[in-house]
Amino acid sequence: MENWQKIVIFLYFFLNVITVIRGYRECKDRKNAFGESPLLFFLGMFVWGDAVIFGLFWASISLVTFFLNDWILFLLIISLFWLVRSLGETNYWINQQFSTIVRNPPEKLRFYTFFKNDSVWFVYQIIWQCVTVVSAIFTIYLLDIWLKSF
C-alpha cells in the first residue's frame, strides 16, 4: 500500500472514532438516536444511532485493512457495505410507499420541493436502487482484483 493510501485509511479511522464519540453523546446524553446526522451520509450514517454502530464498524475495518496493508480490501468492504445498505434503504422506502403508517411525511423530505406529494417516497426508492447497481458493479470489479492478488 502506498503512503497516501495509509494516510487515507488512518484519517478514515480517526474520523470514525470522533463520530462514535459524538454519536454516543447524541444518543446517551441528548436522547437523540433518531436525530439526523446529515454531514455523515457519505459514511452511511443518517441518524446518530447509526453513527455509533457504523462508526465502530468503519474504525474496525480501517484498523484491519491498515494492518493487513490491503487498500483493495478496504475499497471492497466499502463497496460491499453500500451494496447492503442500499438494498436495505430500497426496501425501507418501498415499505414506506405502501404502508398506512407514515413515518416520513413527504413534506419533511429533501426532494419534496420537486415532488409535492408522496411520490417523493418512490424517488428515494429509485435513488437507492441506483446506488445498489453502482455498488454491485464496484463490488464485483474490486472482488475480481482482490482475488487475483493472491
N, C-alpha and C positions, 0 to 999 in steps of 0.2 A: 504494500500500500504506500502511496506517495504521502509526503508530509502534509500537503493541503487536505488530503482525504482524512488523515488522522485529526487534523485541526477541526474539520467539519464535524466529525463524529464526536470529538471532545466537546465542541460547542453545543451540539445537539444534546449530549448528556447533561451539560451544565444548565441549559435552558429547561430541560425536563425536570431536573431536581428543583429548580426555582418554581416551576409550575406545580409540582407536587406540594410544595410548602404553601404556596398561595391557595391552591385548590383545597387543601386540608383546612386552612384557616377559614376560607369561604364556607365550607361545609360545616365544620365543627362550631366555630365561633359565631358566624353570621347566619347559620341555618339556611344557607343559600345554595344547596346542592343542585337545584334546578335553574339557578340563575345563569343567564347566558355568559359565555366567555368568548366573545366574537373575535378577539385577536388570536385565538388559538385554533381556529378552524383548520388551518393547514396541518395541524398535528392530529386532527380527527376529534378534537375536544370541542364540543358545542356548549356544554354546561360544566359548572365547576365540579360536579361529581365525576364527570368524565376525566377531568384534569388529574384527579388523584390516581385513578386506576391506570389510565393511559400514560400518565407521566412516569409512573413506576415501570410500566412496560417498556416505554421508549428509553428510559435511563438504563434499564437492564440490557436491552438489545444493543444499545450503544457500547456498554462495557464489554459484552460478549464479542461483538464484532471487532471492537478495538483490540482486544487481547488475542483474538483469532487472526487478526491482521487481514480481514476479508471485507473489502469495500463492496464487492458484488453481492455478498450475502446481506450486507446492510441494506443495499438498494432493493434486493429481492424481498426482504422482510417488509420494507416499507410498501412495496407494490402489493404484496400479498395481504397486508393489513388493509389497504384501501379497497382491494377486491372484496374482502369480507365485510368491511364497514359499509361499502356502497350497496352491497346486497341487502344488508340489514336496513339501511335507510330507504332503499326502494320499497322493501316490504312494509316499513313503517308508514310511508306516505300512501301506499296502496290501501292499507288498513284504515288510515285516516279518511281517505276519499270515500270509502264505503261504510264508515261507521256512523251510527246515530249519535255517538258521543263526540263532541267537538273539543279536542284537546288543544288544537292550534287554530284559533279563529283566523279566518283568511285576512281580515283587516290588520292583524298584527304581524303578518309575514312580509318579508322584504320585497317580494315581487308583486305585492298587492297593487302597487301603483300602476302596473302594466296589465294585470289580470284581476279585474274588480269583483270577482266572486270566488266561489270555492274551486274554480278551475285552477287557482294557484296551487292547489294540492297536487294535481297531476303534472304541473310544471316542475315541482320539486321531484316528483317521481321520475320524470323524464331526465332531469339533470343527473340524478343518481344512477339511472341506467347508463347514461353516457360515461360516467366515472367508472362504472362496472366494466364496460367494454375496454376503455383505455387501460385500466389497471390489469385486466385479464391478459391483454396483449403484452404489456410490460412484464407481467409475471412469467408468462411463457418464454418470452425473449431472455429475461435475466436468468431464469432457471436453466435454460439451454447453455448460456455462457458459464454459469456457475458449475454445472455438471461436467462440462468439458474441461474445467480447470483441474480435475482430479486425474 
